[in-house]
């Protein structure tokens, strides 16, 4: 297996961060960060200049789990409405308008949204009366469709680039493992087996790899696996935490959140040697 070069550190402030995502043009990353002690905001990092800005400077609600539509026009994310509820927001960056999916249960949460490759729907994790399941809505936050209905936790969906399959994490057989299903929720199969937890899968835009966070040695590290379940490859090996893998649009870089000496920063790995 080819060797991956040492990562490039993208941030140095050490603040708590989570859930980065690339803009479709690959020139910026949006992530969640503690900008104030009591507020989690979306921050955009320009990869060319290193400059940062708040995506929604005047917003006073917590913002989590950003994702762009393929055409860059829409940004979806989870926003605190009434504690502990999280609603799904679909924000039109051009028109500055918003649509929402608000769960009926006042304690329900909508998390980890992802657009389908054609941009017509949003697949996300919905914790509601039916448990923690994977569902989808259209771009206006309507036409809810359930994609899973099993016991246990079902979460962190990521779509294949052709939109035909979804990889996700589920505890339906015990602890969290990776599974793949058709986009309509049918033909579920386990992707890999682990004695511990496998979480937060991310399908590469070229379709060749799935990156994920695993705790296979008791620590959070980043692994890669082929969509057919072969060539399990460990990317990070550090006593501190590595988490939240996200692919660049060209599939040549993998950005992760790393804890180093108690600081939390983003690192970019050149994974092109893996092919």
Backbone torsions as a table, in degrees:
resi	resn	phi	psi	omega
1	UNK	NA	128.9	179.4
2	UNK	-59.3	151.6	179.9
3	UNK	-85.9	135.0	176.8
4	UNK	-86.6	132.0	179.0
5	UNK	-61.6	161.8	176.3
6	UNK	-60.3	145.3	-174.8
7	UNK	-73.7	158.9	173.2
8	UNK	-99.2	129.2	179.4
9	UNK	-81.1	126.0	-174.9
10	UNK	-95.9	-28.8	177.6
11	UNK	-129.1	155.2	-177.6
12	UNK	-134.3	7.5	-176.0
13	UNK	-79.6	-20.3	176.0
14	UNK	76.3	3.4	-179.1
15	UNK	-70.0	153.8	176.7
16	UNK	-59.8	132.0	-177.7
17	UNK	-141.7	163.8	172.2
18	UNK	-164.5	164.8	169.1
19	UNK	53.2	58.1	174.9
20	UNK	-71.7	155.1	171.9
21	UNK	-147.1	145.3	176.5
22	UNK	-81.9	142.5	163.5
23	UNK	-68.8	150.3	-176.2
24	UNK	-57.0	-26.1	178.8
25	UNK	-82.5	-4.6	177.0
26	UNK	75.9	5.1	-174.7
27	UNK	-97.3	-6.6	178.6
28	UNK	-148.3	160.1	177.5
29	UNK	-127.3	136.2	173.0
30	UNK	-109.5	134.8	-179.8
31	UNK	-144.3	167.9	176.9
32	UNK	-93.9	142.0	-179.9
33	UNK	-154.0	153.5	172.2
34	UNK	-78.8	97.4	175.8
35	UNK	-83.4	-28.8	174.0
36	UNK	-131.4	158.5	-178.5
37	UNK	-56.6	-30.5	-176.0
38	UNK	-116.0	21.7	-178.5
39	UNK	-144.8	124.5	173.4
40	UNK	-98.7	122.4	-175.2
41	UNK	-122.9	161.2	172.9
42	UNK	-87.3	129.9	-178.1
43	UNK	-121.1	134.8	176.4
44	UNK	-102.7	125.8	176.9
45	UNK	-105.3	119.2	174.9
46	UNK	-80.6	118.5	-174.8
47	UNK	-75.2	-20.2	177.8
48	UNK	-78.7	-46.2	-174.6
49	UNK	-99.9	-19.8	-175.1
50	UNK	80.8	1.6	-178.9
51	UNK	-75.8	157.7	-179.6
52	UNK	-132.3	153.8	175.3
53	UNK	-153.3	151.8	173.8
54	UNK	-71.9	136.0	178.3
55	UNK	-69.7	-40.3	179.5
56	UNK	-126.9	83.2	-172.7
57	UNK	-59.1	-30.3	-175.0
58	UNK	-98.7	-0.2	-176.8
59	UNK	-76.3	133.4	-177.6
60	UNK	-108.4	1.0	174.7
61	UNK	-91.5	154.6	173.4
62	UNK	-65.4	145.1	-179.9
63	UNK	-129.6	130.8	-175.8
64	UNK	-135.4	159.5	164.2
65	UNK	55.1	60.8	-178.9
66	UNK	-74.6	152.9	173.1
67	UNK	-158.0	139.2	-179.3
68	UNK	-95.5	150.0	167.1
69	UNK	-72.0	156.6	-177.3
70	UNK	-57.5	-29.1	-179.8
71	UNK	-90.4	5.0	177.9
72	UNK	71.5	-0.6	-175.7
73	UNK	-75.8	-37.0	-174.9
74	UNK	-109.0	143.3	172.5
75	UNK	-124.2	120.2	177.2
76	UNK	-105.8	147.6	179.6
77	UNK	-163.7	170.0	176.0
78	UNK	-99.1	138.2	-178.0
79	UNK	-132.7	138.3	177.1
80	UNK	-69.1	134.6	178.7
81	UNK	-113.0	-74.5	170.6
82	UNK	-123.2	126.3	-176.2
83	UNK	-58.7	132.7	4.1
84	UNK	-97.9	16.9	-175.0
85	UNK	-68.6	142.6	170.7
86	UNK	-121.9	127.2	179.1
87	UNK	-101.6	156.1	176.7
88	UNK	-90.6	125.5	-178.8
89	UNK	-111.3	135.5	172.6
90	UNK	-118.2	105.0	-173.7
91	UNK	-103.0	125.8	176.5
92	UNK	-85.6	108.8	-176.0
93	UNK	-69.8	-23.0	179.6
94	UNK	-83.3	-47.9	-176.4
95	UNK	-90.2	-11.3	-177.0
96	UNK	57.6	41.7	175.4
97	UNK	-117.8	163.8	-177.5
98	UNK	-135.5	147.6	166.7
99	UNK	-121.4	159.7	-177.6
100	UNK	-137.0	151.0	158.9
101	UNK	-114.6	116.7	-178.8
102	UNK	-111.2	114.2	179.1
103	UNK	-56.7	147.6	-178.7
104	UNK	-69.0	-35.8	178.5
105	UNK	-74.7	127.0	-177.1
106	UNK	-66.2	-13.1	177.9
107	UNK	-106.9	5.2	-176.1
108	UNK	-77.1	160.0	179.1
109	UNK	-133.7	142.8	172.5
110	UNK	-113.6	119.9	-173.9
111	UNK	-134.3	167.3	173.2
112	UNK	45.5	55.2	179.0
113	UNK	-72.5	147.1	176.0
114	UNK	-142.8	131.7	176.3
115	UNK	-73.1	145.4	169.0
116	UNK	-67.6	155.2	-177.2
117	UNK	-56.9	-28.0	177.5
118	UNK	-88.3	-0.9	175.0
119	UNK	76.8	7.0	-173.7
120	UNK	-84.1	-25.2	-176.6
121	UNK	-138.7	166.0	178.1
122	UNK	-123.8	124.2	177.4
123	UNK	-100.1	135.5	-173.8
124	UNK	-155.1	172.0	176.9
125	UNK	-95.0	125.9	-178.5
126	UNK	-121.5	114.4	175.4
127	UNK	-97.1	109.5	-172.2
128	UNK	-143.3	-161.6	-178.2
129	UNK	-60.3	-27.4	180.0
130	UNK	-86.7	12.7	-177.8
131	UNK	93.4	-165.9	179.9
132	UNK	-95.6	105.5	-173.4
133	UNK	-127.2	171.2	175.9
134	UNK	-103.8	132.8	-177.0
135	UNK	-139.4	177.5	175.8
136	UNK	-145.4	154.0	173.2
137	UNK	-135.4	166.9	176.0
138	UNK	-83.1	-177.1	-174.5
139	UNK	-66.9	-14.3	177.4
140	UNK	-98.1	6.2	-179.6
141	UNK	79.6	17.5	-178.2
142	UNK	-115.8	-179.4	177.1
143	UNK	59.4	57.1	179.3
144	UNK	-63.7	131.5	175.3
145	UNK	-130.7	129.9	177.3
146	UNK	-85.2	133.5	-179.8
147	UNK	-107.1	-22.5	173.4
148	UNK	-129.3	160.8	177.9
149	UNK	-155.2	25.2	-175.7
150	UNK	-84.6	168.8	171.5
151	UNK	-68.5	163.7	177.9
152	UNK	81.8	-167.0	-178.1
153	UNK	-96.2	134.9	173.4
154	UNK	-128.5	121.9	-169.2
155	UNK	-159.0	173.8	175.3
156	UNK	54.9	57.9	177.9
157	UNK	-72.4	147.1	173.9
158	UNK	-145.1	131.2	-173.1
159	UNK	-93.1	147.0	172.0
160	UNK	-67.5	155.1	-176.3
161	UNK	-62.9	-23.0	176.5
162	UNK	-87.7	-2.5	177.0
163	UNK	76.1	6.3	-174.8
164	UNK	-89.4	-21.5	-176.5
165	UNK	-133.2	159.0	177.4
166	UNK	-130.6	129.2	170.2
167	UNK	-98.9	141.5	-178.0
168	UNK	-154.7	172.6	178.2
169	UNK	-110.6	140.2	-177.0
170	UNK	-148.5	146.5	175.3
171	UNK	-104.5	21.6	-175.4
172	UNK	-59.9	-25.6	179.4
173	UNK	-111.2	19.3	-179.5
174	UNK	133.6	-108.0	178.0
175	UNK	-93.4	170.6	-173.8
176	UNK	-63.8	123.4	178.1
177	UNK	-132.4	164.6	178.4
178	UNK	-89.4	136.7	177.4
179	UNK	-133.1	156.6	174.7
180	UNK	-124.7	137.1	175.9
181	UNK	-136.8	165.0	171.9
182	UNK	-66.8	160.6	-175.9
183	UNK	-62.7	-20.2	178.1
184	UNK	-92.1	3.7	178.6
185	UNK	94.2	0.1	-178.4
186	UNK	-89.1	168.5	173.4
187	UNK	53.9	55.6	179.1
188	UNK	-76.3	132.8	175.4
189	UNK	-139.4	149.0	178.0
190	UNK	-77.1	134.1	-178.8
191	UNK	-84.2	-41.3	-177.0
192	UNK	-152.5	155.5	177.4
193	UNK	-112.1	140.1	-178.9
194	UNK	-145.5	145.8	176.1
195	UNK	-74.8	-6.4	-178.4
196	UNK	-127.4	-152.3	-175.2
197	UNK	-98.1	136.7	169.9
198	UNK	-118.0	125.6	-168.6
199	UNK	-138.8	168.5	170.7
200	UNK	46.2	56.8	178.4
201	UNK	-70.2	150.9	178.6
202	UNK	-139.7	116.4	-178.9
203	UNK	-80.9	129.5	-179.3
204	UNK	-68.0	146.6	-178.4
205	UNK	-60.8	-25.0	177.1
206	UNK	-87.4	-2.4	175.0
207	UNK	82.0	0.6	-171.2
208	UNK	-85.1	-27.3	-174.4
209	UNK	-135.8	156.9	166.8
210	UNK	-122.2	120.7	175.1
211	UNK	-94.4	150.0	178.6
212	UNK	-159.2	165.2	174.3
213	UNK	-96.2	127.4	178.7
214	UNK	-125.5	151.9	176.3
215	UNK	-116.5	44.1	-171.3
216	UNK	-69.2	-20.6	174.5
217	UNK	-116.5	19.7	179.9
218	UNK	90.2	-1.8	-179.0
219	UNK	-127.7	153.7	178.3
220	UNK	-77.5	117.3	175.8
221	UNK	-136.1	165.7	-178.3
222	UNK	-99.4	133.0	177.7
223	UNK	-126.6	161.1	172.8
224	UNK	-128.3	150.6	178.6
225	UNK	-149.5	149.0	175.3
226	UNK	-73.0	152.5	-179.7
227	UNK	-60.7	-16.7	176.5
228	UNK	-92.0	5.1	177.3
229	UNK	89.7	6.4	-179.5
230	UNK	-100.5	172.0	172.8
231	UNK	55.8	48.9	173.6
232	UNK	-59.6	125.0	-174.1
233	UNK	-131.6	129.6	177.5
234	UNK	-90.1	127.1	-179.0
235	UNK	-95.0	-41.6	-177.4
236	UNK	-118.1	152.5	179.1
237	UNK	-152.3	82.6	-177.2
238	UNK	-135.3	145.5	179.7
239	UNK	-65.0	-18.2	175.5
240	UNK	-96.6	-178.1	-167.5
241	UNK	-83.8	135.9	167.7
242	UNK	-124.0	131.6	-168.3
243	UNK	-157.0	172.2	172.9
244	UNK	55.1	59.2	177.7
245	UNK	-69.3	140.9	177.2
246	UNK	-144.6	139.1	-175.8
247	UNK	-91.6	145.3	167.8
248	UNK	-72.6	156.1	-177.1
249	UNK	-58.1	-27.1	179.3
250	UNK	-90.6	2.4	178.7
251	UNK	65.8	12.1	-178.4
252	UNK	-91.5	-18.9	-179.8
253	UNK	-125.3	147.1	174.3
254	UNK	-124.4	118.2	179.3
255	UNK	-98.4	135.1	179.9
256	UNK	-132.1	161.2	170.8
257	UNK	-95.4	128.5	-178.3
258	UNK	-125.4	137.3	171.4
259	UNK	-97.5	121.4	179.6
260	UNK	-134.5	120.2	-178.7
261	UNK	55.5	35.3	178.9
262	UNK	82.0	-1.9	177.6
263	UNK	-99.2	150.8	-178.6
264	UNK	-116.7	117.2	-178.7
265	UNK	-141.9	165.1	179.7
266	UNK	-94.2	137.2	178.1
267	UNK	-127.8	144.4	-179.9
268	UNK	-115.2	126.2	177.9
269	UNK	-104.3	134.0	171.3
270	UNK	-83.5	103.6	-176.8
271	UNK	-101.7	10.5	-179.4
272	UNK	-60.9	-30.2	177.4
273	UNK	-62.9	-18.1	-179.0
274	UNK	-73.4	-22.6	178.7
275	UNK	73.7	NA	NA
